[in-house]
Amino acid sequence: MRNLWIIPLILLSLGSCAQMNPQSKKVTETFFPEFDVTINTPAFQKKKGFTTHDEMMAFLRQLEENHKETLSITTIGTSQKGKAIPMVVLSRKNGNTNKVKVWCQGGLHGNEPASTESMLYLLDQLLNNPEYIQFLDRIDLGVVPMANIDGYEKQDRYAANGLDLNRDQTKLMAQESLALKQAFSDFNAEVALDFHEYRPYRKDFTQVGTFGITSIYDVMFLYSGNLNVPENLRAFTKEPFINDVRKVMDENELRHHDYISSSYHDGHLHFKQGSANARSSASSYALTNCISALIEVRGVGINRTSLKRRVMSGFLVAKSFMQTTYDNVDEIKKQIQLANLDKSDAVVKMKSLVSEQQIQTIDLDKTEEMTLDVTMRDALISSSVLSRDRPTGYIISSDQKGLVEKLQTLGLELTMLSEPQELLVERYIIEDYYEQPEKYEGSKLQKVTTQVIQETIEMGAGTWVLLLNQPKANLAIEVLEPEAPNSFVSFGLIKTASGEELPTYRLLGNYLAKKP
């Protein structure tokens, strides 16, 4: 009975379009005072609501008009309701051929408005503030400010077809996902950031303390613990990039933490830290061998409360990544080259380290900072559960055109056999099979185990070959190893059953493509 009064309030805030703000003025003034800064982006030109698609386009066109030599706008696709998805590129023509390509994205979840506003403010500052203009001497920047336009227009997390676009990074079932991923692949980012906001008032939190708790962190950083991301790249993402941004947060008195999320297991509150999951952007981007992070700013469900603080939080993270990139151009190129040469085993399944940790929260009864002892599943410290020797590549049957198109959209290069050819391969035979009865993100998930059988098989003309001696090869492991949690088999894109052979194969040994 101790916290029944707060539960309806929290539940109201959990609705995708809820208007009630669960945050008290006292919590805001004590922990999240507003920044004293002028921001001239569209949302700050009005007292209610957030930037609309039309307002964003007008803002971007004005920037383009004022900076024609530096800024260009292209349409990379349309939303399901026909709205143009803009991509902005900032590139200064100064003769430097050794620039780093940086990708920034906002608004992938439609109810996270400060992410879009941060991107607009970033563009404005890079073009108009002399303090930051030097970044473009060494950086080409690609920005998608509003990735999920239909969701954003109604302040709803999901795309028009109900899919979560940050669970669609490998299965690519939404047209926005296809457009965004193709643009990302074409841009060939070396540093990639995806800006989000997170919900600080959660149903889970009502069970803690006398009247519940709320999150204290202004910003949380999600970077990949996926073991198919080369170890040197994972280390280089943390140091210098993440550690540099931590210093910037401290300098600006913003609280920060590695990304954590909560859930209940057997009546106990458990937390997850980090991610190894390729279905979301942090790992999906990192698997292309680039420095990658997803940034979560405290904001979902609190309307315009502390909006300047939230926008500045995102901007300061982006600025820090730009500064670190500017200062480390040659080392970034070196680390990515080393990652491209990595030949580690293919890790199919991973598990997170479970440990006892402490996190900081806000006690809503006392409006005080509170230390909470928690059980943490830490994906940043992952270990392999199932690994296989790294193959030379993968073979895809000629009748799997849809899979080939998705692989190409992911940025992977494939060639086609022009004539029949005998190849040493490993076949996948399904031993155990389970199909989840309810759909998850538009798919009935399949869980399989396979027997892998080595054979020399004649593959016919038209068979597709995907070699792993290419920069984005580790994405192929994630989608083509059938037991992987984000594979084409797991998401039901390859329908199968117990005893069946899959239309994909592991290519072994040396392979020399025959010229047509």
C-alpha angles and dihedrals in degrees: 000000000000097000106021092118092064099046097077089047093052093044091052089054091052092065113106094238101025115150100194113102112217094195118100123221089242093057090048095049094043100046111010111037115174122262115248097231137118115239116183100193118124099265090059092054090070137043100229136045130002137276113302124215091254092049091049092051092050090050092049093046090053090052089049092050091052096043106032094151094054109029129058130175124208132176110236096184143312135271120247088264093052101260115147114246107218126209119195121205123195112196127157115207100223102137094258109138095178100072125140119235112228122191122201125182134182138177098036086140108048097217095058101084100164088066091063093041090052090055092050091048090048091054092047093050096046091053102037108027114080089206092071106027093097091070089078091061089076104017136069106200128204117190131185102186099182112027099166102043098167092052092043094052090061096030092244125142096227137070119251092271092053096255124137103232091207090061091050102068096112106023092047098200099151121072090229089057091052092049094046095045093047090050091048092049092048092048092054095211120206093189120031132186129183114194121211141156125229133213111254095187109063133174088236090060095060089076095060126086124347099307101007134267139255132210117270101196119107091195136016126191123219114193127161129277091177108137092215088067103089112259094236091056093049090051093046091051090056095042118062102000106047094033091051092053091049088059091051091051091051091049090054095043093245117147116231144177141167107278114281131179130186140222139161123253119182091339095311128110111239130182134210122209125200124344141252093183117125093197088079128060103251093066096028091058093042091054088064086064100255133123103265140180138164113216120211117196120192106254123095113125099011097093112210096342110136089352094156090050090051094047091046090049091057093042093050091052091050091047091050092051089048091051093048090048091049091051096046108039097133094043091050090053091047095049093048090049090052090049091051089056094050114122101181122151119279107259108210102175131021138185131207126236112254116214143147114261142162127239133181122242139162118258104221093202095058100020087231136128111265132195113224125198108218143174106242129199100202115201089181085073101048130160132198120263096174126016134168133194110272108260126220086245144302132280120216122194117248092244093062097085093143092056091047091053091052091049090052091048088053086059099257122141120226133181129202127230108244092198137014113288136183110235134181105235144156115238122212115226116186110237103168125023136185128170118201109236096218125058121250114200093339096315138092100228118230122209116198145167119205141203110224114213123189116220143146106244133179108238117202130235110280094039112137124235123200112187121202095219091095131094099251095042096119090070087063090060090054095051102033104043097088098214093053110112093236100040126128087250094051091052093047094246085126106045113211144153140203112301096016126126117233122236090233127078139189111243114220135194128009117335127194115185113231113231114238 
